[in-house]
Amino acid sequence: MFFPDNGSNNPHTHALIIGVGGYPHLSDGEDPNPNVVTYFGELTRLTSPPRTASRFAEWIVEHANDWDVPLGSVELLISPAANDNFSPPPNHDGTLLSLPTFNNIRQAYLAWKSRSNRNKDNIALFYFCGHGGQKDTQLYLLCQDFGAPPGDVWEGAFDFTRTRDSFHTCAAERQFFFVDACRKLTLNLLLRQPIVRGLEGARAATDVDAPFNFTQFAAPKNEAAMGPVRGISYYAQAIMRALEGAAAKRERGRWIVTTGRLVETLEEIAGTLEIPPEAEYDPHYPREILTSATILRVPLPHVSVTIYCDPEDANPLATLSLKKYRSKNPLRTQVGGPMRIEVPAGIYDATADFKAGYKHAEASFSPNPPSHHEPLDCWL
């Protein structure tokens, strides 16, 4: 296990992280399956998911004490492509990670559900990065051994929709699922009816939903998820930035990130990422959420602040200054605006001064994550 389970029945956060990039039976794989090539010819091996899952798992461990309940375990399954030259990190006990085959994922999923089931106050966190496709209401995620048997093109995939529904029987009341995969299928496959297994059987009709369940997707239905070649997916970058504090809000004297706040801010946060224009990436993250729940607590978050003059014509003539509230020492002074700066959440004074023309302008403000725009009313 990547981060070992201590077996405690006390409230803990338990995570299952999966990154699939090596698909040997796709068209560019080491052992392509002709039937898979026929129906999934445009799908190729991936370089982003192994790196993304690895980085997200490491990030989770680095923030072990920030979760609303302490980190209890992290299971990580990774499959790089054979020619990727990416070396996954070992488990914390030095053993090698398991490959995300269907059987391995199913075994890891059931063990993760068992750990999460120990206490109703546990957090159960699931993240998958790799190929996927959706038909009607069912989303299918492709494991590392997808297409291994020659006769069944769906062998090695699992029905995420059914699996997610079955997980509601877990005692953990906070269930957070993040799916970083495409949700579109080829025309040939849209004409067929996939027969895909879930990772466990269906729940009883009388079972109720978990009270704080949250599922979010990196792509809308019939759209693709995206990430840079040999880089971290854009969705995962946005999630980590959000959880670090960009999606934080102050509640009862502490800064927290909730699923509700994540929904409110994640697309805005994704818009601040360094994404090349040719990627044509338009962040839109559909989700299923019942009641907002706390994910983790963060130290004092930082806010991206923009200070500018109104009207715009005053910006090139202004000397802008930003100070902490009632402080004499400026954090930054800049000739010409707008001024863009990242600062800890707090109270600040901003001023605009001019040698001629416009009059002195000032404002006090208290910015909250992820970003704040403060206009200074400047008059002739």
PLY file of the C-alpha trace (Angstrom):
ply
format ascii 1.0
element vertex 380
property float x
property float y
property float z
element edge 379
property int vertex1
property int vertex2
end_header
0.00 0.00 0.00
1.32 3.44 -0.92
0.48 4.92 2.51
0.00 2.05 4.96
-3.23 1.48 6.85
-2.83 1.35 10.65
-6.03 -0.63 11.11
-7.61 2.01 13.34
-11.37 2.23 13.68
-11.12 5.95 14.49
-12.21 8.44 11.80
-9.68 8.61 8.97
-9.40 9.56 5.31
-8.92 6.56 3.01
-7.97 7.12 -0.65
-7.88 4.92 -3.75
-5.91 6.49 -6.62
-5.68 4.93 -10.10
-3.68 6.09 -13.13
-3.80 4.05 -16.35
-1.51 4.97 -19.22
-0.16 1.63 -20.47
-2.87 -0.03 -22.56
-1.04 -2.88 -24.34
-4.05 -3.95 -26.40
-4.81 -0.59 -28.02
-3.66 0.22 -31.57
-0.20 1.47 -30.49
0.25 -1.08 -27.70
2.68 -3.95 -27.48
-0.04 -6.54 -28.11
-2.89 -4.84 -30.03
-6.23 -6.63 -30.13
-7.74 -6.41 -33.67
-11.26 -6.07 -32.27
-10.16 -3.28 -29.95
-8.40 -1.54 -32.84
-11.59 -1.81 -34.92
-13.84 -0.24 -32.33
-11.36 1.93 -30.39
-8.89 2.77 -33.17
-8.49 6.38 -32.09
-7.53 5.46 -28.52
-3.81 5.24 -27.77
-1.62 4.81 -24.74
-1.37 7.79 -22.40
1.51 9.54 -20.63
-0.38 11.93 -18.35
-2.43 9.56 -16.11
0.53 7.74 -14.47
2.21 11.03 -13.62
-1.06 12.60 -12.52
-2.10 9.75 -10.22
1.40 9.54 -8.77
1.53 13.28 -8.05
-1.98 13.33 -6.58
-1.19 10.41 -4.26
2.01 12.12 -3.11
0.06 15.36 -2.60
-2.49 13.55 -0.45
0.29 12.16 1.76
2.05 15.53 1.96
-1.18 16.97 3.37
-1.82 14.03 5.73
-2.67 16.30 8.65
-4.85 18.76 6.71
-7.76 16.41 6.00
-10.82 16.95 8.14
-10.03 13.55 9.64
-6.39 12.32 9.58
-5.08 10.38 6.62
-5.54 6.66 7.20
-4.45 4.98 3.97
-3.67 5.54 0.28
-3.76 2.74 -2.29
-2.10 3.66 -5.60
-2.25 1.65 -8.83
-0.28 2.88 -11.86
0.42 1.61 -15.36
2.86 3.62 -17.51
3.18 2.84 -21.21
6.12 0.56 -22.03
8.02 3.32 -23.87
7.14 6.15 -21.47
10.37 6.21 -19.41
8.33 7.08 -16.31
9.31 5.37 -13.08
6.41 5.23 -10.61
7.24 5.81 -6.96
7.33 2.67 -4.79
4.95 2.02 -1.94
6.11 3.45 1.38
7.28 0.00 2.45
9.49 -0.23 -0.64
7.34 -2.70 -2.57
6.27 -2.11 -6.16
2.88 -0.66 -7.00
0.22 -2.96 -8.39
-0.83 -2.62 -12.03
-4.40 -1.34 -12.51
-5.79 -4.45 -14.18
-9.48 -5.16 -13.69
-8.81 -7.79 -11.02
-6.28 -5.64 -9.17
-8.58 -2.61 -9.24
-11.48 -4.70 -8.03
-9.40 -6.15 -5.18
-8.08 -2.69 -4.21
-11.57 -1.19 -4.42
-13.12 -3.80 -2.12
-10.28 -3.42 0.41
-10.60 0.38 0.27
-14.36 0.14 0.80
-13.76 -2.16 3.78
-11.36 0.34 5.36
-13.75 3.22 4.69
-16.59 1.21 6.21
-15.02 1.16 9.69
-16.45 4.50 10.81
-19.28 6.68 9.57
-17.06 9.76 10.03
-14.44 8.46 7.60
-13.73 10.19 4.31
-13.63 7.85 1.29
-11.77 9.44 -1.63
-11.59 7.89 -5.12
-9.65 9.24 -8.12
-9.31 7.65 -11.56
-7.26 8.99 -14.47
-7.24 7.17 -17.80
-9.49 6.30 -20.73
-13.25 6.24 -20.35
-16.45 6.43 -22.35
-20.12 6.96 -21.64
-23.25 5.59 -23.31
-26.58 6.94 -22.12
-26.26 7.15 -18.33
-23.48 4.57 -17.91
-19.83 5.61 -17.66
-17.21 2.93 -18.38
-13.59 3.22 -17.23
-10.84 1.29 -18.99
-8.35 -0.73 -16.94
-4.78 -1.58 -17.95
-5.78 -4.97 -19.42
-8.65 -3.59 -21.46
-9.25 -5.79 -24.50
-7.01 -8.68 -23.40
-9.32 -11.54 -24.54
-9.71 -11.44 -28.35
-13.48 -11.91 -28.36
-14.74 -9.26 -25.93
-13.75 -5.66 -26.60
-15.09 -4.62 -23.18
-13.03 -7.07 -21.14
-10.90 -5.07 -18.73
-13.35 -2.16 -18.33
-15.63 -1.56 -15.38
-18.98 0.14 -15.05
-18.25 3.21 -12.93
-21.89 4.29 -12.70
-22.97 0.98 -11.21
-19.90 0.84 -8.96
-20.50 4.35 -7.65
-24.12 3.52 -6.91
-23.11 0.37 -5.01
-20.60 2.30 -2.87
-23.46 4.09 -1.13
-23.72 1.03 1.12
-20.39 2.01 2.70
-20.79 3.44 6.22
-18.51 6.42 5.46
-20.89 9.35 5.13
-18.43 11.49 3.14
-17.78 9.88 -0.24
-15.76 11.92 -2.75
-15.26 10.55 -6.28
-13.16 12.36 -8.92
-13.22 10.95 -12.47
-10.48 12.32 -14.74
-11.47 10.52 -17.95
-13.19 11.13 -21.28
-16.91 10.52 -21.54
-17.38 9.91 -25.26
-17.54 6.77 -27.43
-16.88 6.01 -31.08
-19.83 5.83 -33.49
-19.40 2.05 -33.90
-19.65 1.54 -30.15
-22.65 3.83 -29.81
-24.51 1.36 -32.05
-23.69 -1.54 -29.73
-24.79 -2.34 -26.20
-21.72 -2.68 -23.95
-21.77 -5.49 -21.40
-19.52 -4.23 -18.62
-19.16 -5.42 -15.03
-19.16 -3.24 -11.95
-16.51 -3.68 -9.28
-19.20 -5.10 -6.98
-22.83 -6.18 -7.17
-25.78 -3.84 -7.20
-27.14 -2.56 -3.89
-30.63 -3.32 -2.65
-33.43 -1.04 -3.77
-34.10 -0.11 -0.15
-30.52 1.13 0.51
-30.31 4.89 0.95
-27.69 7.24 -0.48
-24.77 8.40 1.63
-25.70 11.81 3.10
-22.55 13.61 1.89
-21.75 12.05 -1.46
-19.94 13.94 -4.19
-18.96 12.84 -7.68
-17.25 15.14 -10.17
-16.10 14.58 -13.75
-13.22 16.17 -15.65
-15.35 16.31 -18.80
-19.01 16.74 -19.72
-20.83 13.85 -21.38
-19.56 13.25 -24.95
-16.47 15.37 -24.27
-12.80 14.67 -23.57
-10.66 15.22 -20.50
-7.28 16.80 -21.21
-3.72 16.98 -19.93
-0.27 17.81 -21.27
1.91 15.07 -22.70
4.08 13.72 -19.84
2.46 16.21 -17.48
-0.24 16.52 -14.83
-3.83 16.64 -16.11
-5.47 20.06 -16.04
-8.32 18.77 -13.89
-5.95 17.36 -11.26
-3.91 20.57 -11.28
-7.09 22.51 -10.54
-8.14 20.09 -7.78
-4.79 20.28 -5.99
-4.70 24.06 -6.25
-8.26 24.23 -4.92
-7.55 21.94 -1.99
-4.39 23.86 -1.13
-6.61 26.84 -0.35
-7.81 28.42 -3.59
-11.28 27.01 -2.83
-11.14 27.76 0.91
-13.73 29.64 2.89
-13.65 30.90 6.47
-16.09 29.20 8.79
-16.19 29.31 12.58
-12.71 30.77 12.80
-10.96 28.30 10.48
-10.32 27.97 6.76
-11.87 24.89 5.17
-12.53 23.45 1.72
-15.96 21.93 1.18
-17.45 20.11 -1.78
-19.89 22.99 -2.22
-17.06 25.51 -2.36
-15.17 23.23 -4.76
-18.12 23.33 -7.13
-18.32 27.13 -6.88
-14.65 27.80 -7.61
-12.99 24.93 -9.51
-13.72 26.16 -13.03
-12.45 29.63 -12.11
-9.31 28.07 -10.62
-8.77 25.99 -13.76
-8.92 29.21 -15.77
-5.78 30.44 -13.99
-3.67 27.43 -15.03
-0.86 27.80 -17.55
-2.49 26.03 -20.50
-1.22 26.58 -24.06
-3.83 28.22 -26.32
-3.57 25.40 -28.85
-5.01 23.03 -26.23
-8.38 24.80 -26.62
-9.22 23.76 -23.08
-12.54 25.00 -21.73
-12.93 23.79 -18.13
-16.41 22.54 -17.36
-16.77 19.99 -14.57
-20.19 18.35 -14.18
-20.89 16.93 -10.76
-23.37 15.09 -8.62
-23.67 16.47 -5.11
-26.28 16.07 -2.38
-25.18 18.10 0.64
-21.93 20.04 0.96
-19.35 18.48 3.29
-15.93 19.47 4.60
-12.98 17.89 2.79
-10.00 19.37 4.59
-8.72 22.25 6.69
-6.09 24.57 5.28
-3.68 27.08 6.80
-4.08 30.73 5.83
-4.87 30.60 2.08
-3.49 32.94 -0.55
-5.62 35.03 -2.88
-4.86 36.27 -6.38
-5.59 40.03 -6.16
-5.93 42.48 -9.04
-5.97 46.22 -8.26
-6.93 48.60 -11.03
-8.18 52.11 -11.69
-11.66 52.99 -12.82
-11.75 54.47 -15.43
-9.22 52.35 -17.33
-7.57 55.50 -18.79
-6.16 56.22 -15.33
-4.20 52.94 -15.12
-1.07 53.97 -17.09
-0.85 57.25 -15.13
-1.20 55.76 -11.65
1.31 54.75 -9.02
-0.42 51.85 -7.26
0.45 50.71 -3.76
-0.74 47.82 -1.61
-0.27 47.60 2.17
-1.59 45.47 4.96
-4.40 47.24 6.76
-3.11 50.36 8.56
0.48 49.40 7.87
3.06 52.02 6.86
5.18 49.67 4.77
3.88 48.78 1.30
3.93 45.19 0.13
4.33 46.47 -3.41
4.41 49.80 -5.23
3.99 49.79 -8.99
3.94 52.48 -11.66
1.09 51.79 -14.03
-1.76 49.39 -13.54
-3.36 47.00 -13.13
-1.34 45.46 -10.27
-1.57 41.69 -9.87
-0.26 40.11 -6.68
-0.85 37.01 -4.59
-1.32 37.70 -0.88
-2.51 35.83 2.21
-6.16 36.32 3.06
-6.54 39.36 5.34
-7.37 43.08 5.27
-5.50 45.41 2.92
-5.29 49.07 1.88
-4.80 49.95 -1.78
-4.02 53.42 -3.13
-3.55 55.14 -6.47
-1.56 58.39 -6.73
-1.00 60.66 -9.72
1.46 63.43 -10.53
-1.28 65.30 -12.35
-4.81 64.86 -13.63
-6.57 62.22 -11.57
-6.93 62.58 -7.79
-5.69 60.27 -5.08
-7.88 57.17 -4.64
-7.90 54.54 -1.92
-9.84 51.53 -0.71
-9.72 48.97 2.09
-10.78 45.43 1.26
-10.68 41.85 2.52
-10.09 39.37 -0.33
-11.24 35.75 -0.25
-9.96 32.87 -2.41
-9.56 32.13 -5.17
-9.33 35.67 -6.60
-10.34 39.25 -5.91
-10.60 42.32 -8.16
-10.47 45.69 -6.40
-11.35 48.82 -8.41
-10.09 52.22 -7.27
-12.48 55.04 -8.20
-10.30 57.74 -9.72
-11.64 61.23 -10.46
-10.27 64.05 -12.56
0 1
1 2
2 3
3 4
4 5
5 6
6 7
7 8
8 9
9 10
10 11
11 12
12 13
13 14
14 15
15 16
16 17
17 18
18 19
19 20
20 21
21 22
22 23
23 24
24 25
25 26
26 27
27 28
28 29
29 30
30 31
31 32
32 33
33 34
34 35
35 36
36 37
37 38
38 39
39 40
40 41
41 42
42 43
43 44
44 45
45 46
46 47
47 48
48 49
49 50
50 51
51 52
52 53
53 54
54 55
55 56
56 57
57 58
58 59
59 60
60 61
61 62
62 63
63 64
64 65
65 66
66 67
67 68
68 69
69 70
70 71
71 72
72 73
73 74
74 75
75 76
76 77
77 78
78 79
79 80
80 81
81 82
82 83
83 84
84 85
85 86
86 87
87 88
88 89
89 90
90 91
91 92
92 93
93 94
94 95
95 96
96 97
97 98
98 99
99 100
100 101
101 102
102 103
103 104
104 105
105 106
106 107
107 108
108 109
109 110
110 111
111 112
112 113
113 114
114 115
115 116
116 117
117 118
118 119
119 120
120 121
121 122
122 123
123 124
124 125
125 126
126 127
127 128
128 129
129 130
130 131
131 132
132 133
133 134
134 135
135 136
136 137
137 138
138 139
139 140
140 141
141 142
142 143
143 144
144 145
145 146
146 147
147 148
148 149
149 150
150 151
151 152
152 153
153 154
154 155
155 156
156 157
157 158
158 159
159 160
160 161
161 162
162 163
163 164
164 165
165 166
166 167
167 168
168 169
169 170
170 171
171 172
172 173
173 174
174 175
175 176
176 177
177 178
178 179
179 180
180 181
181 182
182 183
183 184
184 185
185 186
186 187
187 188
188 189
189 190
190 191
191 192
192 193
193 194
194 195
195 196
196 197
197 198
198 199
199 200
200 201
201 202
202 203
203 204
204 205
205 206
206 207
207 208
208 209
209 210
210 211
211 212
212 213
213 214
214 215
215 216
216 217
217 218
218 219
219 220
220 221
221 222
222 223
223 224
224 225
225 226
226 227
227 228
228 229
229 230
230 231
231 232
232 233
233 234
234 235
235 236
236 237
237 238
238 239
239 240
240 241
241 242
242 243
243 244
244 245
245 246
246 247
247 248
248 249
249 250
250 251
251 252
252 253
253 254
254 255
255 256
256 257
257 258
258 259
259 260
260 261
261 262
262 263
263 264
264 265
265 266
266 267
267 268
268 269
269 270
270 271
271 272
272 273
273 274
274 275
275 276
276 277
277 278
278 279
279 280
280 281
281 282
282 283
283 284
284 285
285 286
286 287
287 288
288 289
289 290
290 291
291 292
292 293
293 294
294 295
295 296
296 297
297 298
298 299
299 300
300 301
301 302
302 303
303 304
304 305
305 306
306 307
307 308
308 309
309 310
310 311
311 312
312 313
313 314
314 315
315 316
316 317
317 318
318 319
319 320
320 321
321 322
322 323
323 324
324 325
325 326
326 327
327 328
328 329
329 330
330 331
331 332
332 333
333 334
334 335
335 336
336 337
337 338
338 339
339 340
340 341
341 342
342 343
343 344
344 345
345 346
346 347
347 348
348 349
349 350
350 351
351 352
352 353
353 354
354 355
355 356
356 357
357 358
358 359
359 360
360 361
361 362
362 363
363 364
364 365
365 366
366 367
367 368
368 369
369 370
370 371
371 372
372 373
373 374
374 375
375 376
376 377
377 378
378 379
